[in-house]
C-alpha cells in the first residue's frame, strides 16, 4: 500500500489556525499534524509561507507555527518551474495565476509540487471546492489526475478523530 503525503495550501493552514482550533483544546489534532511532519508526509511550498507572511492576519498564530515548522516549506526547483509552465499552457489554466499579487502563482506551484516524483502518493489539501469548470486548484488537480481534498478530508483519510 502506498503511503500518502499531503501538500497543504495557504487556505487550509488558515482554516486550522490556532485561533480557530486552540492547541490546548485540540491537542490531538496538533499532535497528529506534528507526526505527519516528522514522517515527512505534510509539506507545503515556500510560496505558501510567503502568502502567510502577506496575509492580512499576519500576526496570526498560524504564521508563528509555520515559521517554527519552516522545514515543511519546499523551495522552488527547476522541475517545478517546468511543471508550472505546463500547467499554465494547458487548457487556459493561466487563470490559476493572479498577476496582480506578488504570490499570485502559489496555486500553480502547489500543483507542481504534487507532480514531482516521490515515494509517496501526493494529495493536495486546499479549501477551494470543485465548481464546474472554474479554474481553481481542485479542477486543475482533477485534470492532471492528482488527488485533492480539504483539511477535514485529510483528517478522515488518516483516520483521525478526537473525543
N, C-alpha and C positions, 0 to 999 in steps of 0.2 A: 504494500500500500504506500502510495506517495504521500509524504507529509506536505502540508501546505504552509506557505509563508504569506504574510499579508503586507500589502503596500498601502499604508494609510495616508489619506489625503487630509488637507487642512480642515475641511468641513467636518470630518469625523473626529479629529482632535478637539475641535471647538465644541462638538456635541458632547464629548465626555470630559470636558474640562472640570477641574476640581470644584469650581463654583457651582456646577450642576450636580456633580457626584463627589461630595466631600470624601477625602481619603479616610477620615476617621469613622465614617458610616459605611462606605463601600470598600471596605478593607480587602475583601476577596477579589473584587474586580481589579483593583490596582495591583494586587499580588499576582493575579493571573497575567496581567499585561507585562509585569516585570519578568515573569517566567518566559513569556514569548520572546521578550528582548534577549534574555540570557541564552535562549535556544537559537537566536538569530532568525526567528520567524516573524518578527514585527519590524519592518523597516519603512522608511519613507525617503523622500528626496530632499536634498539641501534646499531646493526651491520652496518646499513646504515650510521649512524653518524660516526662510526669508519672508514668506507670506505671514507667518505668525508674528514676526517682528513688525510688519507693517499693518497688521490687523488693528482695527480701531480700539480693541480692548487690550492693547499691548501690555498692560500691567497685569493681565490675567495670570493666574497660577499655571495654566497650560503652557505658557511661554517659559516660565521658570522650569517646569517639568521637562519640556523639550530641550532646553539648554543643558539640563542635568543629564539628559539622555542623547547628547549630540551624536553619539556613535551610530544611532539608527538612521541618520540622515546621510544618504549616499551622495557622493559628489557627481558632478556632470562628467560623463565619459564619452569618448568618440562614438562608441556603439549607440549610445542613447541619442546623440545628435543625428545619427543616420536614421534611427527609428523615427524620431520626431519629423524629419523631412519626409519619410514615407507616409507617416500619419497625415500630415497636413496636405500632402499631394494626392491623397486618396479621397474620392467621393466628396469633395468640397468640405473636408474636415478642417479647413483653415479656420472655420468658425469656432473651433475649440480654443483658438488663441485670441486673446484680447490685447491688442497692441496699445491700448490706452493705459495699461497698468505695467509697472516695472516687472511684476511677477506674472504677467498675463499668459505665459507659456507653461505654467506649472502643471496644468492638467495633462498636457501632451507629454511632459517629462515623467509624470506618474505612470502613464500608459507605457511609455518607452522602457521604464524600469521594469515593468511587468513582462516586457517582451525579451529581456535579456535571458540568456541561458543560465539555468541554475539547477541545483539538486532538488529544489522544492517546486511544486506547482504554485504559482503565484496568483493571488486573488487581490484585486484592487478593492479597497474599502473607502467608500465615499458616501455622502448623504444625498447626492443627486439621485433622482429617480428616472427610470426609463420612461419616456413620454413621447410616443410616436417616433418621428424622425428627428427630434430635437437633438442637435449636436452637443451632447454632454458626455461625460466620462462613461456612463453605462452603455450608451448607444455605440460609441467607438469601441469599447471593450467587446461588446457583442459582435461587432463586425469582424474583429480580429480574433475571435474565439478565446477571449480572456474572460475568466470569471470575475464578476464584481458583486459586491454586496454592501450593505451598510454596517455600521458598527455592531448593531444588535444581531445581524446575520452572522458576523464573525463570532460573537459570543456563543450563539446557538451552534454554529459549525464546530466550535471547540468543545461543546457540551457543558458550557459553564452555566451554573445557576447558583444563586446565593439565597440563603434563607435566614 
